[in-house]
Amino acid sequence: MSLTSGTTVRCEMTKWGDRPHWSFAGTYLGADEHGDWVGYAAGTVFTRPGQQFTAPNDQVGLVPAEVDGVRPGCLPTFHAPGGTVWASLGGDAVAVYVDMTTPPVWDGATLRAVDLDLDVVRGQGGRVIVDDEDEFAEHQVAFGYPGDVVRLAEESCRRVRAAMLAGEAPYDGASHLPWLERLATR
């Protein structure tokens, strides 16, 4: 991949079976040991069939670096203060939101992944939850997830949650900050 800082990238998320899901644009910021960083400035519009969301704050997404030749099955997004407040976080705003996905793939300046329902979310106050477990159970049957896809989502969720609770990078509260700064100065 040969993206340069400032390149507009398109993120195309689907659900299993090539069902449309979230679609949005961002700005490629660069890469570090954790992977590729993409910025979504406040005002970025996220759309999916029947729904639209405008980001109230700056956010940076991480396309994780390969580990032993395989890209992890998740897409973390780190939020600047002032984000969306969630009831399931006790009324706290989202700090980190991690979608469990198939391993994300770059196709030129387009990022593609299949959203596998499970999410690990940390609030600004530090509370960590796993979200959409009910949706994951329903979609395993309704969409016919193969066993290896179910295992990938469950293992990714366990790994991300453990890393987040332990404060391991990139979930250490600091690794994403230079990228938020870079986005803010664009």
C-alpha positions, 0 to 999 in steps of 0.5 A: 500500500502506498498511501500518503498523508493527506490522502482521502480514503473511503471506508466501506463496511458491510455485514455478512453476505455483502449486506451494506453497512456503514460508509464514510470518508476520512483522511490518511494520517500515516502509520506507526508500529500499531498500523495505519491511522485514518482521521475523521474530523468533527462533522464527518458524515457516516451513512448506512441504509436508513441512517446517517450520523454526523461526528460531533468530535474528532476521531482517529481510526486504526487499521491494525498492523499485521501480526505474524502475517495476519491483520487482526479482525478489528477496527478501533476508533479513538475519540477526542473529548466531546463525543457521543454519550451512551446510556450503556456507559452510564451516561459517559461519552465514548472514548474508544470504540472497537468494531470486531470485523473480518481482517480489514483490507486496503483496496487502493484508498478504500478500506473494506471489512465485514462488521461482525457485530461485537464491539468493545467500548470504553467511556471517557471515565474508563468503563469498558463494555462489550456491546451487541452480543444479542445482535451477534447471536441473532446474526450467527443464525440469520446470516449463517456465519461460518464457525471460523468467523464466529471464532474470529469475532469472539477471539478478537473481542476477548483479545481487545477487551483484555488489552483495553482493561490492561491499558496495553498500547494502542489502548493505553490512552496515549498512543492515539494522541499524536494522531488526534493532534495531526488531524486537528492541525490539518 
